[in-house]
């Protein structure tokens, strides 16, 4: 398909946007609007907490790209670390070989991870890390004489990735239907959305957490403990709008996994590297999993890199004989990405990024909670610099929007209106309608106030036209 001068004239004076429409296949994108004259946003640069489009307009990055740009945009130090490494060794795989940056980064991550999580398997991103963890769980139980343990348990609405295995673990039916049949053996249990807790637990968060955790034990019993290999969960669940763990929930999940000899996998693709105020959220919550999967903030987005970090116990069977984990990725532990990750962690230490999040998370929450005076706001929830705002039709009854109303509200108005008003964030309906906020970890009160003011203006208008 080619673009004529007439096409460009009809769509505006932005040839980049027109070429994006004609040649680029964007991810998770509904394309019909772009052929009806909707402009493709083209982001050309970033600095600190802000991004600019190709028309020169500035936006507050309220989502850190995609829960990624922890230390902010435009960090020359990270770009230079990548360039320096590329000059010395641009690429070499970790297939029976090693290179210095992967070794150094693996050691550093092992020291940051809880307990004996000392074995770091590098991937290109979070979905690959989740895929790796499920494969490891299956092979580990075969090696220790429990070959029927292969199923995994994860939570409703949780997102864990797009590869066939990770997508099976994902708990969002709408993103899976087009790709079925998926990998069998992925079981779903309730999540920790306290705002939508069953009536019996709506006013007791700890009791709700115990109820939700016990559904995991119930699922293991129903499937048969000799068939279940792992439980996958995010410390703070992303999809659905930032569900923190209720008091005692993670501890109870740990007890259940120990009782049934099931691996506890913490998917920290979003939560790691400062998002919750520590290098790993499980450190802050004080519970040790058997595996952590992570990515995104490890490099602050300056290069693709993920990892599965496993306990010494899980690595033990691979130390002997001819046993091999026949799994890997060309780009896993890429030298340039590893060098950037190390420089990123240097910034974390030098600038006290984790402490900054912990010192400012209360102010961020209080600023967002100012919005609860609006009739459309039902709940503000989250942790660290990671929040969801649930939108409702009725605050008293907590009535949500039906599918048609959510479509008009989120895609028909809010997504564009928020962006047009200078705030890049996510208006999401994987579950009940929410707005998600996860800005760069260097944000301060000025940015919190800017987010609140834009949200207040746009949500007030949204309510008036419902």
N, C-alpha and C positions, 0 to 999 in steps of 0.2 A: 504494500500500500504506500502511495506517495502523497505528499501534502502539497496542494496547489497554493498559489498566492491568495486565491479566493478563500480557501480554508483558513489560512492564517488571518486574513482580514475579518472573517466571521468570528473566529475564536479569540481575537484580540491581538495585541502586538507582542506576544511572547512566544518566539519560535521554539525555545527550549520546552515549554509546556506542550506545544503541539507535537514535537518529536517524541516526547515522553508518552503521549497518548498513542502515537502511531507505531512505536517500536519497542517500548519498554513494557515488560510484563511485571507489573508491581505485585507485591505479595499481599494476600488477604484483601484484595481490592475488587470492589464492584465497579465494573467498567462502563456500564450503560450511561451513567451521568456524564462521563467525559465526552461521549458522542452526542450529547444533548446540549453542549456548550459550557459544561462545568469546567472550570480552570484547574489544571493539574498543579498543585503547589510544588515549586521547585526551590529547595533549600540549598544555598550556595556557600554559606560560611557560618561559623559559630565562634563565640568568645564568651568565656565565663558561663553565666547562666542563660545566655541569649543566643538566638539563631536569627539569620537574615535570609529572606528569599531573593530571587533574582530580580525583583523590582526594587530592592533596597529596604523593604519593610522589616522591622524588628519584631521578634516574638520572644516572650518568656518561655523557656523550655521547661514546661511543667511535668515532663515525663522522662527527663534525662535521655532523650532520644527514644529508647525503649527500655527503660530501667537500667541504663548502661553507663552514661557519661558521668561517673561519680565525681571526678575532680574537675569537671567543667570542660568546656570547649576551648580550643586554641592553645593547648599546652605545648609550647615549643619543645620543652624538655622531653616529652614523650615522642614527638616526631623525630627529634635528633637521635634518641636512643634506637629507634627503628632504623634510621638511615645508617648509623654507625655499624649496627649489626649486619645490615645488608651488604655493606662494603667488605666485611670480614668473612661472613658465611651466610649467604642469603637463604639457603635451604639445605637441609639434610633430614632424612626420615629417622624415626625412632624404632625402626624395624631391625632389631638385634644390634643397633648402634645407639650411641648417645652423643649429645653435644653439650658444651658447657652451660649454656643458658637454661636448657631444660633441666639439667642436673641441679643447678643453683635454685631455680624456681621450685622444683619439686621439694627440695629440702626446706625451703622457706615456708611453703604451704603446709608441709607436714608439721612444722613447729607451731603454726598458727591454728591448725585443726585440733579439735578436742581429743583427749585421750590418746589411744594408740592408732589413730588414723594416719598412718605413715606412708602408705603406698599411693603414689599419684600417677594416674593414667590419663594422659592428655588427649583431648578431643578438639574439634573445631568450634563446638558450641554446646549449649545446654541440652538440646534434644539428643545429640550424640552421646552426651554423658549419661543421660537417662537410659538410652538404649544399651550402653555399655554396662550399666549397673544391673539391668535385668539379665543380660547374658551372663555376667559374672555370677549372679545369684543361682542361676540354673546350673552352671558348670560346677560351682562350689559344692552344691548339695549332691551332685553326682559323684564328685571326688571323695566325699566323706560318707558315702554309702547310703544316701537318701535320695535316690534318683527320681522319685515321684514328686518331689517338691519343686514345682515350676510356676505355680500361679502367683499373681500379685494382687494386692488390695490397694486401692487408691480412693480418693474422695470425689463426691459429686461436684461437678462444675470445675474441678481442678484441671489446669492445663499443664502438660508435661512435655509437649513437643509434637512434631509432625511426622517423624519417621514411623514406619508401620508399628513397631513395638511401643514407642513413646506415645503414639496416637491411641493405641489400645489402652494404655494407662490413663490417658486423658479422659476426663469425665464430662465432656461437653458433646452430647449426641449430635448436634447440628454440624460440627466440624468433622465428624467421622463418617456420616452416612454416605457421602460420595465415594468413599474409599473402602467400604466394606466388601468382602469379609476381611477383618483384621486378625491380628494374632490372638488366638484363644487364650482364656485363662486370666483375664483382667476383670476383677470384681470391684464393685463400687459400694462405698458406705457414705453416711452423711458427713457433711463438712461442719465447720465450727462457726457458722453464721449465727451468732447469738441473737441478732435482731429478728431472725426468722426461726428462733427456737420453738419447739413444741410448747404448747400452752403450759404444761406442767413444769417446764424448766425456764420459762421466760424471765423470771425474776431472781434466778439463782445461777450465776455464771459458772461457778465451780461444779454444781450438780449437773448443769448442761454439759460441761466438758467431760465429766465422768460418763454420762449417758452416751455421748458421741464416741468416746474412746471404746466403750464396751460394745458398740456395734461392730468394731473391728474384731473383737474376740468372738462375737456371735457369728460373723462371716467366716472366720477361720474354722469354727466348729461345724458350720453348715457345709463348707467345702471339704472339710477333712484336714486336720492339721498336717497329715503326711503328704498333702498336695500343695500347701502354701509355702512359697519361698520368701516373700518380702512384702513389706508395707511401704508404699511410697507416699510421702506427704511433704508439702512445703511448710516450713515453720510458720510463716504468714502466707495464707493462700491468696494468690493473685486474682484469678478469674472469679467473677462474682462480686469483687470489690473489697479486697483486703480483709480477710478473716484472721484475726490474731488467735493464738491458742489460748483457750480459757485456762485459768489457774488449775494446775494439776493434770491437764490433758496430756502433755507430752510425756510426763512421768508415767502416767497410766499406760500410754502406748508402749513405752519402753518395757514396762512390766509384762504386758501382754505378749510382746515379741519374745522376751526371754522365756516366758512360760511355754510357748508353743514352738520354740526354736525357729523363729521367723526373723529375717533380717529387717532392720529398721533403716530405711533409706530416706535421708533428708534432702529433698530437692531444693537446693539453695541457689538455683540459677539466678533468681532475682534477689534473694535475701542476703547473699554473701557480700563481702567487701563493702561494708559500711552502711548498707541500706537500712539495717536495723540497729546500727551503732556498734558493730563489732566486725571483725574479719569474717566470722561465721555466726549466724544468728543462733545456732545451737549452743555456742559458747555463752551467749548472753542469757539464753533460757535455761542453761545449766543441765542439759540432757545430752548424753553421748549416743549418737547413732552408730550403726555399723558401716555406713557408706554416706558420703556427702557428694552430691553432684553440683557443679557450679560452672559459671561462665561469665557473661556480660561484664560486670564491674571489675573483673580481674585485670583487664587492660583499660578500663574506662572507655571501652569502645574504640580505641585507637588501632586495634587489630583483632581479628577473630581468634578466640581461644577459650576452651572449656576444659573441665577436668572431672574425673571420678576419683575420689579419695577414699581408699578402703582401709579397713583395719588390718593389723598384722595377722590376725586369725584367718582372715579370708585369703591372704596371700600365701599362707603357710603351705597348702597343698601344691603350689606351683614351684616350690623351691627344690623339688626332688624329682629324680628320674627324667622321663621324657615328657612330662606334663607341660602343656603349652596352652595359653589363652589365645586361641586362634581368632584374633580380633584386632582391628586397628584402623587408623585413618591416615591418609597421605599427609594431611596438614596438621595432625595433632602434635602439639608441642613445637610448632614452627619456630625456628630460631629468632626471627624478627619479632613475632608475637610474644615469645618468652622474654626477650630483652625489654620490650615495652611494658610487660607485666611487672617486671622487676623495678623498672623506673617508676611505674605507677605506685607500687607498694612503698617505694622510697618517699614519694610525695605524701602518702598516707601517714607515714611515720613522722616526717619532718613537719608537716602542717597539722598533725593531730586531728585527722579527718573523723575518726571514730568518736573521739571526745567531742568534737564539734557537733556531731549528730546528737549525741546523748545530751549535750548542754542546751540544744535548741529544739529538740523534739517536742518538749512541752509547749513552747511558744508556737510552733507550727500547728499543733493540735488546737490550742486555744484560739488561734487566728481562724482556722477553718470552722471551729465550732460556733463562731459568731454567725455563721450562715444558717444555724438552726432556727433562727427567727423567721425564716422564709417558709411559706406553707408547703413548698415542694420538697423540702429537705426532711427525710425521715431519719437518717442515721449518718454519723461521721465516725469512721472506725479505721484502725490501722496501728502502726508502730513505727518508730524511727522517723525516716523521711519517706513513708510509704502509706498512703491514705486512700480510702474510698469513701465517696459521698453517695448514699443511696437516695434515689428520687422516688417520691410516692404521690399518689392522688389524694390520699387522706392520711394526715399525721396521726389521728386518733385511732383509726382502725388498721393502719399500716397497709391499706389497700394499694396494690401496685398497678401499673399500667398494663393493659392487654397488649398483644403483639402489634396490632395496628397502631395503637397510641404510642408505644415505645418506638416503632419505626419512624413515625412522624416527629416525635420529640427528639430522638437521638440523631438519626441520619437526616431527617428533614429540616432540623433547626439547629440543635446544640452544637454538633461537630463543627459546622461552618461558622456559626455565630461566635463561638469561643475563639476559633482561629482568627476570624476577621477582627476580633477585638484585641488580638495580640497575645493569646495564650494557647500554646500547644499542649494538649493533654489528651486524655482518652475518654470519650463518652461510649460506654460499653453496655451491652445487654446479654452477655453470657451469664444468664441468671436474671435477676431483677435489674432494672436500669440503674447504672451508677456512673459517676465521674471519677476517674482515677488520677491521682497526683503522686508523682515520685520525682521531684526535681533533682538537679545536681546537688551533691552533698555539701557544696560550698555555699549554698543559699543561706540568706540571713533574713531578718525581720522585714527588710524592705521588699524582698521578693515574696515573702509570705503575704504581706499586705497587698501587693500588686495582684497576686492570685485571687485573694479574697474579694478585692474590688471588682475585678473582671467577672468573676463567678457571680457575684451579687447582681451586677447589672444584667448579665445575660440570663440568669435563672429567673430574675424578676420579670423580664420580658417573656421568657418561655411560659411562665405561669399565666401571664395575661392573655396569651393567645391559645392556650389549651382548649 
